[in-house]
Amino acid sequence: MNNQNNGHQAGNGKKTLTPVSKLGEFGLINHLTHNLKLQNASSIKGIGDDAAVIDNRGKLTIVTTDMLVEGIHFDFMYTPMMHLGYKSVVVNLSDIYAMNATPKQITMAVAISSRFTVEAMEEFYAGVEKACNYYKVDLVGGDTTSSRKGMIICVTALGEAQPADIVYRNTAQEHDYICVSGDLGGAYLGLQILEREKKLYLEDPDIQPDLETNAYVVGRQLKPEARNDIADILKSLGIKPTAMIDVSDGLSSDLLHICTQSGLGCRIFEENIPMHPQSVEAAQMFNLPPLTCALNGGEDYELLFTVKPSDIEKLEGIHGIAVIGRMTPAAEGAKLFTTGGQTHRLVAQGWQHL
Amino acid sequence: MNNQNNGHQAGNGKKTLTPVSKLGEFGLINHLTHNLKLQNASSIKGIGDDAAVIDNRGKLTIVTTDMLVEGIHFDFMYTPMMHLGYKSVVVNLSDIYAMNATPKQITMAVAISSRFTVEAMEEFYAGVEKACNYYKVDLVGGDTTSSRKGMIICVTALGEAQPADIVYRNTAQEHDYICVSGDLGGAYLGLQILEREKKLYLEDPDIQPDLETNAYVVGRQLKPEARNDIADILKSLGIKPTAMIDVSDGLSSDLLHICTQSGLGCRIFEENIPMHPQSVEAAQMFNLPPLTCALNGGEDYELLFTVKPSDIEKLEGIHGIAVIGRMTPAAEGAKLFTTGGQTHRLVAQGWQHL
């Protein structure tokens, strides 16, 4: 637990903290961004003018926006500032990768109330910078402003792609195989652990949180990564997905987007849905069916995609990509076949027995 | 005054209102955006996938982001939802025009608390659509999410420009003339009127607001327009500005951005600073020096730009563009000469006597 319900202290809390008001809006932006170096040739002009300038040299521009709100999407009781900065970037890049494109730039708008300190914002931007460096994207613009309450973050990510490379959600074909990267449900279970530890902490602030035995799932929640490797893996195998989406709302919701937009149904098989052993363990600890966590957990930021039947052999033996089912005619609906032999209808949140 | 401190009622309030929760996030986005038509050939893919896709056909991409927060940037006591939607778009487009570029797309992220109704959001998006239609930009993506309190709006605008057309802030030259479009101070004085009427209303809700005698300045505050005409006017005169910025923070602040970033000073003359008669009148009513309102008011969304000395003759007799001063060496500082013969130093907020 961070013992900083309203302080957002940097480090051990012994440093002198600086109210943001001391720097003002321009001062704060300048303070936080003056060391930023642009990494991409396409970033012609970054922070410092009315707008940023980008040169994609004939490629298409891909753009996506996400907003994160304190108390809705994150809780400072267990979210360190640096992780929050990192995650704010990652969740947006994930959308760019889900288009089979390469992220190149982000803009970052942040509203904060007067309780935030310059040091807390430094930590936040350190996380933003870490993500930018890791994923090789440039922070090229933004806005820092006041809020009446809490912190609100809005990131827009821009990427580029050759027209022929882009993969949409609405282009899956009947008989296509459904694949997913990595494993599912972990981020949701990490959140359950953090919420439990928060509750225990609020009851007894002297208690030490036990996060280490669940390090994997907690990490999935606090420091997710975007799948920047899948496009290269598939390209090296000579596969272009027929449709793709990132798993942000949960496998059910996101697969249903592909189904609805492609005008198809699907069948997926419980036994093929990838889960980490620690996710299964954590689910059992909370008396939750692991499958439900995988289907509806969300925030896994894995890639869910479909491939042509003729491509499926190429995926054999490829570690970290699971083939979980196939696309079917719309009339067949979206169905889940359990290991126990039952058939369920997939619904956007949760699943119903047929 | 809107008699809707927390209801955000659409129309006359007699309609049945629908809580946003009834539609859910996807339902609301779909409900609000399903009629949107893409207008620009460069908008390859709009709302409905992980990200939007844009084809600028070799031109550069210009991008800017702004966040508007209820209680900080707008007040529902006097801001109709439709105007808010319109203004949210306009303030971002203004930044694109300030780069001498043409806006083409926007993304819109909105966080709202549970007190907002579907009808209120329809009004808001009607305003967004009006602005999109008027300025010929496409809403290509976004995010709608919950807030714990109030409404937060984050707009990212994308534009395009030929590389040679882009005008930055840091490229003014010594001796260049300083020009500004339209008139200044009006938006700030409109805000003072609205704040006064709000106060009167809170003291006596039966009182009828008197906004009509100040329609111009109130309009400047509630329904600003971005100067989409200046680029064409200058082009037709054969002028490319040497530096440009939009007046969002106030003439002083924004001119100082040009000075600092260009490594220059400036001298401007009170007698040349354009104000609308109603702005002067309103300033006098509030016992404010009109000049202060013009220098520091902000939110006028006019364009402030510099032109080469050899271009200045071309501007003679051009209505709506005022030549207010010249760029000087940095050592001379940024100075204002008043009609009374005094010299002041321009500072970012307000001005100090020398």
Interface residues (C-beta under 8 A of the other chain):
Chain A: F26 I44 K45 G48 D49 D50 A51 A52 V53 I54 D55 N56 R57 G58 L60 T61 I62 V63 T64 T65 D66 M67 V69 E70 G71 I72 H73 D95 I96 A98 M99 A101 Q105 T107 M108 A109 V110 A111 V140 G141 G142 D143 T145 S146 S147 R148 K149 G150 I152 C154 T156 A157 L158 G159 A161 P163 I166 Y168 R169 N170 M244 I245 D246 Q261 A348
Chain B: F26 I44 K45 G48 D49 D50 A51 A52 V53 I54 D55 N56 R57 G58 L60 T61 I62 V63 T64 T65 D66 M67 V69 E70 G71 I72 H73 S94 D95 I96 A98 M99 A101 Q105 T107 M108 A109 V110 A111 V140 G141 G142 D143 T145 S146 S147 R148 K149 G150 I152 C154 T156 A157 L158 G159 A161 P163 I166 Y168 R169 N170 M244 I245 D246 Q261 A348
